[in-house]
Amino acid sequence: MGAPPGYRPSAWVHLLHQLPRADFQLRPVPSGFAPQEQGYQQALLLVAALAGLGLGLSLIFIAVYLIRFCCCRPPEPPGAKSPPPGGGCVTWSCITALLVGCTGIGIGFYGNSETSDGVSQLSSALLHANHTLSAIDHLASEMVERLGQAVSTELTTLEEVLAQRTELVAAARGARRQAEAVALQLQGLAFWQGVPLSPLQVAEDVSFVEEYRWLAYVLLLLLELLVCLFTLLGLAKQSKWLVVVMTVMSFLVLVLSWGSMGLEAATAVGLSDFCSNPDTYVLNLTQEETGLSSDILNYYFLCNQAVSNPFQQRLTLSQRALANIHAQLQGLEREAVPQFPSAQTPLLSLEETLNVTEGNFHQLVALLHCRGLHKDYGAALRGLCEDALEGLLFLLLCSLLSAGALATALCSLPRAWALFPPSDDAEDADDDDPFNPQLLHWLPEETPLTWPAGL
């Protein structure tokens, strides 16, 4: 099948499409895009489950590391005030991991924007295709209505005026038959009329889902950024309570990062399968949803010389009929107007209707050509398979960097916390204690009570 103009599957599409797939029984699954099949659904769920496996391994590693740190730490000698060796390395490793996480967050914002741009391009292409299809239906219906009105009014009046000349009445009836034939042919050109699938509704649904997806990722990225920044602030100020709170928040963000990674990986794999050969799936789905013939769908989705225009015969017959009507009206104007001056008014009205109909007919021919709708199809594929897929891969990289950075930080934070000096909070509490002996130095010394002599 021919690819739409300007679209070629990228290297990322080919790479992801070549990855092996398996169902829950670890049986191989074909990489063709088939979301309705249970085996393919299980394969995508298994890809997402790999992120859950990564999360479980991360939590086990963090737990083992923290248990070893807490239980196997050598006791400090009494009165030791100098930090143990390697403390600065631990702190700087935590800071480096958090800075890497901030870099990943920046990549995530870029990927979120790219994905949103790709989905917006898809929605714009759907809206433009809906405008083209609506214009085709509107022009065809308007022409049929205009010709029907001309047959029922002007041509009927003309036949009544020319009733005395049999040959002129026959010419008028010939024009009537030609007009009715054109109307019948034009009714078959409004092929999208009554179709239950609406590109406008699809575009609105896609935009609605994308709006909430974009907002959810922005909130997640902001949460990760705040956790990284406040953790760095806690390390800089050596605030134990802030580091403890951010440690708990880091566990939450770690789970969210692995969860989003699984969703992004499954979506990227499924999208690569679709983008490797989109024509087959789109043709089958559109035919199933609309009930249109395969000739019409192949013409618009493929748009090459091997596929002929399914409306060409109707267009040719309509154009010939309009030309015959025009010739018959000109002949009636020459023959009938000198003898029947009252026939001039309906003839002029018919010529005006015919001119408007011919103008609309040329617009309809241009709209029915496959170039416009096929261009929209290519724009939709480029938005979905290039920008959106690229954005998904950047989001996947962001989640991977964030998960690794947070796992490293969670292993380093307890060791960095142990290097902090005694918390200023306890000292402040002692300062506020009026019974603290250290605060009694300002009190005046008590003077012994002496009694007067003789008492």
Secondary structure, DSSP 8 states (H G I E B T S, - for coil): ----TT----HHHHHHHTS--B-TT--B---S--TTSHHHHHHHHHHHHHHHHHHHHHHHHHHHHHHHHHHS-----TT--S--TTHHHHHHHHHHHHHHHHHHHHHHHHHHHHHHHHHHHHHHHHHHHHHHHHHHHHHHHHHHHHHHHHIIIIIHHHHHHTTT-HHHHHHHHHHHHHHHHHHHHHHTT-TTTT-S--HHHHHHHHHHHHHHHHHHHHHHHHHHHHHHHHHHHHHHHT-HHHHHHHHHHHHHHHHHHHHHHHHHHHHHHHHHHHHHSHHHHHHHHHHHHH---HHHHHHHHH-STTS--TTHHHHHHHHHHHHHHHHHHHHHHHHHTTT-GGGHHHHHHHHHHHHHHHHHHHHHHHHHSHHHHHHHHHHHHHIIIIIIHHHHHHHHHHHHHHHHHHHHHHHHHHHHHHTS-S-HHHHHHHHT-TT-GGGGGGS---------TT-
